[in-house]
Structure formats: structure tokens, C-alpha cells
Amino acid sequence: MLIVHILDNAGVCIIMTSDDYRILPAAGGRVQCLPEKKEPLENCGFCIHCREFRVRGTFVKSPSLAYCTKCRVTERVDLTKADAVKCADRQGEGFHSITSIIS
């Protein structure tokens, strides 16, 4: 897998991988979701763009995939130990709650 580190317009390092996901580093329980907005990791767990959390060096599926017919994730993630988020937002939409889709 090819990993590329890019600085966005705000100077935030975003890691792009060859599988078209953004790897967003987590610090203080938050990620730089958009250049102008940080989101708490708890929000990522309910975001349609969140795919995985990195916990102790291993990526684990996001609880936001619980309603995905392909994934059906049912396990909890210890967000206090997460140091990165694998994000599928390539259009700069930012946090988008799954509740607007499943309700």
C-alpha cells in the first residue's frame, strides 16, 4: 500500500493511502475532519464516512458500519485508545451522521 503525506490548506497533515481513504491522526480525542473543523472521535463512530479506527496499531471497523448490509459491525471500539481514523470522505463534506439515513 502506498502512503502519501499531504498538507492541506490549513497546514494539517493528512495521510492519503492508495485505497483512497484519508488517515486522520487523533489527538486529545479529536480529529481534524475539515480544515476549519475538528470533531470528537465519538462523532466519527456515527459518521457515514468513518471506516475504521486505529487502536494499538491495528485498524478495527467503525461502529458506524453496523447498518451496512455488507459489514454488519457489532463490536465496540475503545475510542480512548484510538490514535487515527480511516475516513472515506473525499469530497470535503465533513461529519455526516448515520442517523439521518437510518431514521
C-alpha positions in Angstrom: 0.0 0.0 0.0 1.3 3.4 -1.0 1.1 6.1 1.8 1.4 9.7 0.9 1.6 12.6 3.5 0.0 15.8 2.3 -0.5 19.2 3.9 -3.9 20.7 3.3 -4.6 24.4 3.0 -4.6 24.9 6.8 -1.2 23.1 7.1 -2.7 20.0 8.6 -1.0 16.7 7.7 -3.4 14.3 6.0 -2.3 10.9 5.1 -3.7 9.5 1.9 -3.5 5.9 1.1 -3.6 4.0 -2.1 -7.0 2.6 -1.2 -8.5 6.2 -1.4 -9.1 6.7 2.3 -7.8 9.6 4.5 -6.0 8.6 7.6 -6.7 11.3 10.2 -4.5 11.4 13.2 -6.3 11.7 16.5 -5.1 13.9 19.3 -6.9 14.7 22.5 -9.9 12.6 21.4 -10.4 14.7 18.3 -9.6 14.6 14.6 -9.2 17.4 12.0 -12.3 16.4 10.0 -12.2 19.5 7.8 -9.5 22.2 7.6 -11.8 24.5 9.7 -13.3 21.9 11.9 -12.2 19.3 14.5 -14.6 16.6 15.5 -14.7 14.4 18.6 -13.9 10.7 18.0 -17.4 9.9 19.3 -18.8 11.6 16.3 -16.7 9.5 13.9 -18.4 6.4 15.4 -21.7 7.8 14.0 -20.4 9.2 10.7 -21.2 7.7 7.3 -17.6 8.4 6.2 -15.8 6.6 9.0 -14.5 3.2 8.1 -12.0 2.2 10.8 -10.2 3.4 14.0 -6.6 2.6 14.6 -6.2 1.1 18.1 -2.8 -0.1 19.3 -1.5 -0.2 15.7 -4.4 -2.2 14.3 -7.4 -0.9 12.3 -10.8 -2.0 13.6 -14.1 -1.4 11.9 -16.1 1.6 12.9 -19.4 1.2 14.8 -20.9 3.4 12.1 -20.9 0.3 9.8 -23.4 -1.5 12.0 -26.1 -0.8 9.5 -24.1 -1.6 6.4 -25.5 -4.8 4.9 -22.0 -5.8 3.8 -20.2 -5.2 7.1 -22.7 -5.6 10.0 -20.2 -4.4 12.6 -21.3 -5.2 16.1 -18.2 -4.7 18.2 -17.4 -1.7 20.3 -14.2 0.3 19.8 -12.3 1.8 22.7 -12.0 5.3 21.4 -9.8 6.3 24.3 -7.1 4.2 22.7 -7.7 5.3 19.1 -4.9 7.3 17.6 -6.2 7.6 14.0 -9.4 7.3 11.9 -9.7 5.9 8.4 -12.1 8.2 6.6 -13.8 7.8 3.2 -14.7 11.5 2.9 -13.0 12.5 -0.4 -15.4 15.4 -1.2 -14.8 17.5 2.0 -18.4 17.0 3.3 -17.3 16.5 6.9 -19.2 14.8 9.6 -22.5 13.3 8.3 -24.5 11.3 10.9 -25.7 7.8 10.0 -28.9 8.7 12.0 -30.2 10.8 9.1 -30.0 7.7 6.9 -31.4 5.0 9.3 -34.2 7.1 10.9 
